[in-house]
Amino acid sequence: MFVALFLVQPIFAQDDDLLGDEPGNNEPEYVDFAFKTTKVVNLQSIEMLGAGVFDFKMNHRFGSINNGAVNAFGLDLATIRFGGEYGINKNLMAGIGRSNLGNLKNVDAYVKYRILRQVKGNKMPFTAMLFYGIENKIGPEYDQLDYTNRLTHTAQLIIGKKISEGFSFQLSPSLVWGSYFGRTYSNIALGIGMRQKLTKRTTMNLEYIPVLTNNEYIQNSLSVGFDIETGGHVFQIHFTNSKGLNEAQFIANTRETWDTYGIRFGFNLSRVFTIVKPKN
């Protein structure tokens, strides 16, 4: 079913403009396509979906290579997320997903709002967005927790710029907070993402998320990946030390490091559909 979803060319799929955002006749000349999708690797990028556009996302991450040969160096283990994003209007999108973190289950949802958009000629030199996400832990492991103790919140300010046709850069100051058995916690981090275009349909992406609060258990997330655009979807392959697949997990719950071979191979699939055609 999912193979067919990605391989069959649907009637309303976008081919060239995968994000489906077409400027109006009277709008400024915006700078677009800083990234190929709404994701760098883990982090949300400064790209938005066009109004009426749905992006189905499947994220798959294997175990770390330090699991050894008995676990095929991580290939026997997997973290998976299925979800989707929808463009409500040209400056607002929302998403939802379901994933696992080992044997633990969770549901996440988020909204992303663009407050500034880069315009050619330095009339507006960068793009800025606000992001809010929430994770709800589910399953029998959390039965002893009330609803508020199952939730983790993430807020971000995403600021980025397409510096040249080939290179884009962004910063994502982040706050992750929640409560656990009545004890509140918060973590501050700074997401750093960049993209270098290799060919018309391929890019190299780099992402680093240092945690600025003093927490000896949280490791900084470091990821490198390659985006490959094929037809109506983008295939992202990457290597990272993060196990989780939503903001609460990869920002504030990364436990392994590259120098201890806590490296995981993974991939993201992004498939865009136009649900509501724009009015011209």
C-alpha positions in Angstrom: 0.0 0.0 0.0 2.7 2.5 1.0 4.9 1.5 -1.9 2.1 2.2 -4.3 1.4 5.5 -2.6 4.9 6.7 -3.4 5.5 5.1 -6.8 2.1 5.8 -8.5 1.8 9.3 -9.9 -1.5 10.7 -8.5 -3.6 13.1 -10.5 -3.1 16.0 -8.1 0.6 15.4 -7.3 3.1 18.2 -7.8 6.1 17.5 -10.0 8.3 20.6 -10.2 7.3 22.7 -7.2 7.1 20.0 -4.6 6.1 22.4 -1.8 3.2 23.7 -3.9 3.6 27.4 -3.1 2.9 29.7 -6.0 3.3 33.5 -5.5 0.4 35.7 -6.5 0.6 38.3 -9.3 1.0 41.3 -7.0 3.3 39.7 -4.4 7.0 40.6 -4.0 9.6 38.3 -5.6 10.1 35.9 -2.8 13.2 33.7 -2.3 12.0 30.1 -2.4 13.5 26.6 -2.2 16.1 27.2 0.5 15.5 23.5 1.3 13.9 20.7 -0.7 11.3 19.8 2.0 10.0 21.2 5.3 12.7 19.2 7.1 16.5 19.7 7.2 17.1 16.2 8.7 15.3 16.3 12.0 14.7 20.0 12.4 11.9 21.8 10.7 13.3 23.9 7.8 12.3 27.4 6.7 10.2 25.9 3.9 6.4 25.9 4.1 3.7 23.9 2.3 1.5 25.8 -0.1 -2.2 26.3 0.8 -4.1 23.1 0.2 -1.0 20.9 -0.1 -0.6 17.7 1.9 2.8 16.1 2.5 2.8 12.5 3.6 5.9 11.7 5.6 7.4 8.4 6.6 10.5 8.4 8.8 12.6 5.2 9.4 15.7 5.0 11.6 17.7 1.9 12.4 19.5 1.1 15.6 23.0 2.4 16.4 25.9 0.5 15.0 27.3 -0.1 18.5 24.6 -2.7 18.9 27.0 -5.2 17.4 26.9 -8.0 14.9 24.1 -9.9 16.8 21.8 -7.0 15.9 23.3 -6.6 12.4 24.9 -3.4 13.6 21.5 -1.8 14.2 19.7 -3.0 11.2 17.5 -5.4 13.3 16.2 -2.4 15.3 14.0 0.4 14.1 12.3 3.6 15.1 9.4 4.5 12.7 7.1 7.5 12.3 4.2 7.9 10.0 2.6 11.3 9.7 1.5 14.2 7.5 1.6 17.9 7.1 -1.0 20.2 5.6 -0.8 23.8 4.3 -3.7 25.7 5.8 -2.7 28.9 4.1 0.5 30.3 2.6 1.9 31.1 6.0 0.4 28.4 8.3 0.8 24.7 8.3 0.0 21.9 10.7 1.2 18.3 11.2 0.5 15.1 13.1 2.3 11.8 13.5 2.6 8.5 15.4 6.0 7.0 16.3 7.8 4.7 18.6 10.8 5.2 20.8 12.0 1.6 21.3 8.9 -0.1 22.9 7.4 3.2 23.9 4.7 4.8 21.8 3.7 8.4 21.2 1.6 10.8 19.1 2.8 14.3 18.2 1.2 17.3 16.6 2.5 20.7 15.7 1.8 24.1 14.0 4.3 26.2 12.1 3.6 29.9 11.2 5.7 32.1 9.0 6.0 35.7 10.2 8.7 37.0 7.7 9.6 35.8 4.3 12.9 36.4 2.4 12.5 38.7 -0.6 15.0 39.2 -3.4 17.0 42.4 -3.4 17.5 42.4 0.4 14.1 44.0 0.9 13.6 41.3 3.5 17.0 39.5 4.0 15.7 36.4 5.9 12.8 34.2 6.7 11.4 33.8 10.2 8.9 31.3 11.6 7.3 30.2 14.9 6.9 26.5 15.7 5.0 24.8 18.5 4.8 21.0 18.9 3.4 18.7 21.5 4.1 15.0 22.2 1.7 12.7 24.0 3.1 9.5 25.4 0.7 6.5 25.1 0.6 2.9 26.1 0.5 0.8 29.3 3.9 2.0 30.4 2.4 5.4 31.1 -0.9 4.2 32.7 0.3 5.5 36.1 0.7 9.1 34.7 -2.1 11.6 34.5 -2.6 13.4 31.1 -0.5 16.4 31.9 2.5 14.2 32.8 2.3 12.5 29.5 2.9 15.7 27.5 6.1 17.3 26.3 6.0 20.7 24.6 8.5 22.3 22.2 8.6 26.0 21.1 11.0 27.3 18.4 11.9 30.4 16.6 13.3 29.4 13.1 15.4 32.0 11.3 17.0 31.3 8.0 18.3 32.6 4.8 19.0 31.3 1.3 22.5 32.8 1.0 23.1 31.7 -2.6 21.5 29.5 -5.2 23.4 26.5 -3.7 23.7 27.3 0.1 21.1 27.9 2.8 21.5 28.4 6.5 19.2 28.5 9.5 19.1 28.8 13.3 16.4 27.3 15.6 16.5 28.5 19.2 14.4 25.9 21.0 12.7 25.3 24.4 11.5 21.8 25.4 9.5 21.5 28.6 7.0 19.3 30.5 6.4 17.5 33.8 7.1 14.0 34.9 5.6 12.6 38.2 4.8 16.2 39.2 8.4 17.4 38.6 8.7 20.1 35.9 11.7 20.3 33.6 12.9 22.4 30.7 15.8 22.4 28.2 17.1 25.1 26.0 18.9 24.2 22.7 20.1 25.9 19.6 19.4 24.1 16.3 21.8 24.8 13.5 21.0 23.6 10.0 22.5 24.1 6.5 22.1 22.9 3.0 24.6 22.7 0.1 23.1 22.0 -3.3 25.1 19.3 -5.2 23.0 19.0 -8.4 19.6 20.2 -9.5 18.0 17.3 -7.7 20.4 16.5 -4.8 21.6 18.3 -1.8 23.8 17.7 1.3 22.3 18.7 4.6 24.1 19.2 8.0 22.4 19.7 11.3 23.7 20.2 14.9 21.6 20.8 18.0 23.7 21.7 21.1 21.7 21.7 24.4 22.6 24.8 26.3 21.1 23.8 29.7 23.2 21.7 32.1 21.9 18.1 31.7 24.5 15.3 31.8 22.1 12.8 30.3 21.3 14.7 27.1 23.7 14.5 24.2 23.9 17.0 21.4 22.2 15.8 18.2 24.5 15.7 15.1 23.1 14.6 11.7 24.3 14.6 8.1 22.1 13.7 5.2 21.5 13.8 1.5 18.2 14.8 -0.2 17.3 13.2 -3.5 14.3 14.5 -5.5 12.7 11.9 -7.7 9.5 12.7 -9.5 6.9 13.8 -7.0 8.7 13.0 -3.8 12.0 13.6 -1.9 14.0 10.8 -0.5 16.3 11.8 2.4 19.0 9.5 3.7 21.0 10.4 6.8 23.3 9.4 9.6 22.5 10.7 13.1 23.1 9.9 16.8 19.4 10.7 17.6 16.9 7.9 18.1 13.7 9.8 18.3 11.7 11.3 15.5 9.9 14.3 16.9 11.3 17.5 18.5 10.8 16.4 22.1 12.9 13.3 21.4 15.8 14.4 19.2 16.3 17.7 21.0 15.9 16.6 24.7 16.2 12.8 24.6 19.3 12.0 22.5 21.5 9.7 24.6 24.3 8.4 22.3 27.3 10.1 20.7 29.2 9.7 17.4 32.5 9.0 19.2 31.0 5.9 20.9 29.6 4.7 17.6 26.0 5.6 18.6 25.4 6.4 14.9 22.1 5.4 13.2 21.3 5.1 9.5 17.9 6.3 8.5 15.8 7.7 5.8 12.8 10.1 5.3 10.2 9.9 2.5 8.2 12.9 1.6 5.3 12.7 -0.9 3.4 15.8 -1.8 -0.3 16.0 -2.9 -2.4 18.9 -3.8 -5.7 18.4 -2.0 -7.3 21.8 -2.7 -6.1 23.5 -6.0 -5.2 27.2 -5.5 -7.5 29.8 -7.0 -5.8 31.7 -9.9 
